[in-house]
Amino acid sequence: LGAFTFVALFPYMLNIIRLLKPGSIIKRLAIEITKDKIINSEEDPIQPIMDIIHGSIRKYDLETTRVGLKKVTKQVIGIIDSDGEEEISGRFCKHLERVGKLAVSSMDGESTEEVIENFEWFGKSTAKKGLESATANTIMFLKAVGVTAMEKGLVVATWRAVESMGVVGEAAVEKGLEKATQQAARYLGHFGRSTAEKGLLGKTKQIARTLEDIGKAAIAKGLKGATGQVIKSLIDIGIATSPIGKLEDATRHAAKSLAELTISSEEIVKEAIQDYESELKEQDRDTFQKFMEIYKQEVERLGAGE
C-alpha cells in the first residue's frame, strides 16, 4: 500500500517541486506587479522578487538573477505610461540600483552587467513611449551603478553602463526628450573625464563619438539645451585630455566632434562655448585655450573639405 501510494503521489510531488523552483515563484509574483499596486498599495509588489534576486546574487546563482530581472523589467515596461511614470520608474529604478550595487559589492561583474542590460531595455522602452521623466530617471540610476562599478574596478561593467547610457540617450533624442538627452550628455561627459584621467584612449574617443552623434541629433530636433550640454561635455573631455601627452589623439577627436557640431549649427556652438568660458576656473584657462586652438584647426580643416 505504501509503495502504491508513493507511486500515485509522485507526479504531484514533482509538480510541487517544480512550483517551488525560483523561476516558477518569480513568474507567479510578477503577475502581482500592477500600476495600481505600485502607486496605491502600502506593500511594494516588486520587493518579493527583488528579495529572491538579492539571495541569488549572494549565492552566485546567475540564472535566477537573470530570470528575476527580466520578469520584473518586462512587467514594469508593460504597465508604465504617462500616468504615474515618475513614481513607477523611480521605484523600479531604485530597486535595480540596489541590486546593481549589491552585485558590485560582491565583485559579481556578470550580475552587474545583467542589471545594466535591464536598465537599457527599460530606458529604450520608456523613450519609445515618450516618457521624459521615466527615461531621465533611468539614466540617473544607470549612472549611479556605473560609478559604483568604476570605483570597484569592474571595468567591463563600467563600460557597459557607459554604452547603455549612450543607447538610452540616443533613444531619448530620437523622441525629442530634451531633459533625458541633456542628462545623458552630462553623465557621458563625467565618464569621459574619468576615462581620460585613467589614460583610456579608446574609451575616451568612443564617448566623444557618442556625444557627437547625440549632439547632431539634438541639433536636428531643435533641442538647444541638450545640444549645449553635449558641447560642454566635449569641452570637458578636451580639457581633461589636453595635459596628458598619450591622449593627444583623444583631445583632437573631441575637438573634431565639436567642429562637426559647429558645421551643423555654428550659432549654438559659439554660444555654448562662450557660456562655458564665462564659468571657467582660473586654473583651467590655459588648457581651455589650448583645446580651443585645436578645435579651430579642426573647424578650418572641415571647412576646407579635408
N, C-alpha and C positions, 0 to 999 in steps of 0.2 A: 504493500500500500504506500509505504514511504517513497519507494522508488518511482511508483506511478505518479504520485503527487508532484514529485520534483520535476519529472519529465513534463507533466501538464503545465506546471507553473513556469518552466524555463523560458518560454517565449515572452511571458510577461516580465520576468526578471530582466531579460535582455533589453526590453523596451524601457523599463525604469532606468537601467544603467545608461542607456542612450540618452534619455531625457535629462539625466543628471550631468551630462558632459557640458563643459563650459560653453561650447558653441551653441548647444540647444538652449541653455539657460539665457544666453545673451540674445538669441533670436526672440524668445518669448518676452524678455524685458524690453527689447527695442520697441515692441508694439505699444508699450505704455508711454512712450515719449510722444506727446502731442503738444500742440501750441498752447492749448488751454491749461494743461498741467504745468508746463514750464512757467507760464505767466501768472497763473492764479493759485496753483496748489502750494501749500506750505512745504510739502515734500518734493524734493528735486527728482524728477523721473530719470534723469541722466546718471545720477550718483550710483545706483546699484551696479550698472555696467562698468562705471569707472572704478569701483571697488574691485571688481574682477580683474580689470586691466592692471591696476596697481599691483595686485597679487601676482599676476602673470609676469610682470616685469621683475619683481623680486625673485621669481623662480626661473627667470630667463626662458620663459615659455613664449617665444616669439609668435607662434601660430595663433595662440589665444589673444595676444596683444593685437595682432593684425586683424583678426576677425572682429574683435570688440570695437576697435577704432572705426573700421569700415562700416559696421552696422549702425553705430551712433551717428557717424557723419552722414550716411545715406538718409537716415531717418530725419535728421535736422534739416538737411537740404530739401527734403520733401515737404516740410511744414512751414519753413520760413517764408514770409512775404513782407510787404511794407508795413503791415500791422504788427507791431511788436518786434521789429527787426533788431532794434538796439538791445533790448533785454535778452532776446533769444540768442543773438550772436555773441553778446558779451558773456553770457553764462556758458555757452558751449565752448567758446574760445578759451575761457578761463580754465575749464576742465582740461582741454587739450594742452594748455600751457603747463598745468600741474603734472600731467603725465609726461610731457616732454622733459621737464626739469627733473623729475624722478629718474627718468631714463638716463639723462646726462649725469646725474649724481652717482648712478650705478655704472657709469662709463659704458653704457649699452648703446653703442652707435647705431645698430640696426633698428632698435625700437625708437630711438630719437628720429631717425630718418622716416620711419613709418608715421610718426606724429606729424612731421613736416609735410609729408605727402598728402595727408588728410587736410592739413591747413590749406594747401594749394588747391585741392579738389573743392573744398568749401568756398574759398575765395573766388575761384573762377566761376563757380555756380552763382554766388551772390552778385558778382559783377554782371554776369549774363542777365540776371533778373533786374538789374538796375538799382540794386540796394546799396546805396552810398555808405551808410553807417556800418552795415554789416561787413562790407568789403574793407573799409578803413580799420575796423576792429580786428579783422583777420590779419592784416598787415602789421598792426601794432603788436599783437600777441606773437605772431610769427617771428618778428624781430627779437622779442624777448627770449624766445627759445634759441634763436641763432646766436645771440650774445652770450647766453649761458654756455652753449656748446663751444663757442670760441674760447671762453675763459677756462674751460676744462681741457682744451686742446683736442677736441673732436673735430678734426679738420674736414673730413668728408661730410659730416652732418652740418657743419657751419656753412660750407659751400653750397650744400643742398638747400639750406634755408635762404641763402642769397639768391640762388637761381629761382626758387619758388616765389620769392618776393618780386623778382623781375617778371615772372609769368603772370602773377596776380596784378601787378602794376600795369602791364600791357593789356590785360583784360579790362581793367578799370578805365584806361584812357580810351580804349575802343568804344566803350559805352558812354564816354563823356563824363565820367565820375571824377570831378576835379579834386575834391578833398582826398579821396583814396589815392589818386595818382600822385598828388603832392606828397602824401605820406610815404608812398613807395620811393619816390625820388629822394626824399630827405634821408630815409634809412639806408638806401643804397649808397648814398654819399658817406654816411657813417661807416659802413662796411668798407667802402673804397679807401677811406683814410686808414682804417685798421690794416687792410691788406698791404697798403703802401708802407706803413710803419714796420710791418713784418717782412718787408722786402719781397713780396709775392708779385712778381712782374705780370705773369699771365692772368692771374685773378683780377688784378687791378685794371688791366686793359679790358678784360671782359665786362667788368662793372661799368667802365666808361662807355663801352659799346651799347650795353643795355640802356644806360641813361640817354644816349644819343637817340636810340630807337623810340624810347618813350617821349623824349623831347620833340622829335619830328611829328609824332602822332598827336601830341598835345597842341602843337602849333596848328596842325591841320584841323583840329577840333575847336580851336579858338580858346583853349584853356590857358589863359595868361598866367594865372597864379602857379599852376603846375609847371608851365614852361620855365618860369622864373626860378622855381625850386630846382629843376633839372640843371639849369645854368649854374646856380650856386653850388650844387653838389659837384659838378665838373670842375669848377674853380677850386673847391676844397681838395679834390683829388690832385689837381695840378700843383697846388701849393704843398701838399703833403709829399709828393714825389720829387719835386724840384731839387731839394737839398741832397737827395740820395742818388749818387752817380749811377749805380747799376739800374736805376729805374728811369733813366733818361727817356727810354722808349715809351714808357707809360705816360710820362709828362707830355711828350709830343702827341701821344694818342688822345689824351684828354683835351689838348689844345685843338687837335684836328676835329674831334667831336663837337667842340664848342664852335669851331669855324663852320662846320656843316650846318649847325643851327643858325648861325649868322646869315648864311646864304638863304636859308628858309625864311627868316624874319629878323632882319638887322635891327629894327627899332626895339623889339622886345629884348633882344640880347644886350644891346647897348644900355638900355635902362636897367636891366638886372645887374650888369657889371658895375654901373655907377652906384647902385644901391649897395652892392657888396663892398665896394671900395670905401663907401662912407662909414661902414661899420667895422672896418679893419682895425685890428690891434697894431700898435706901432711896430712890434717885433716881426710882424708878418708882411710889412710893406715891401721890403726888398724882394722877398720871394714872390710876392704877388706881381711886382713889376717885371721880374724875370719871366714869369709864366705868361704875362700879357705880351711880352716881346715874341715869345714862341707862338702864341695864339695869332698875333698879327701876321707873322710869317706864313702860317697855315691859311689864313684868310686870303692873303695875296696869292699863294700857290693855287688855291681852289679857284680864285677869280681869274687866274691865268689859264685855267683849264688843264693843269698838270695832273 
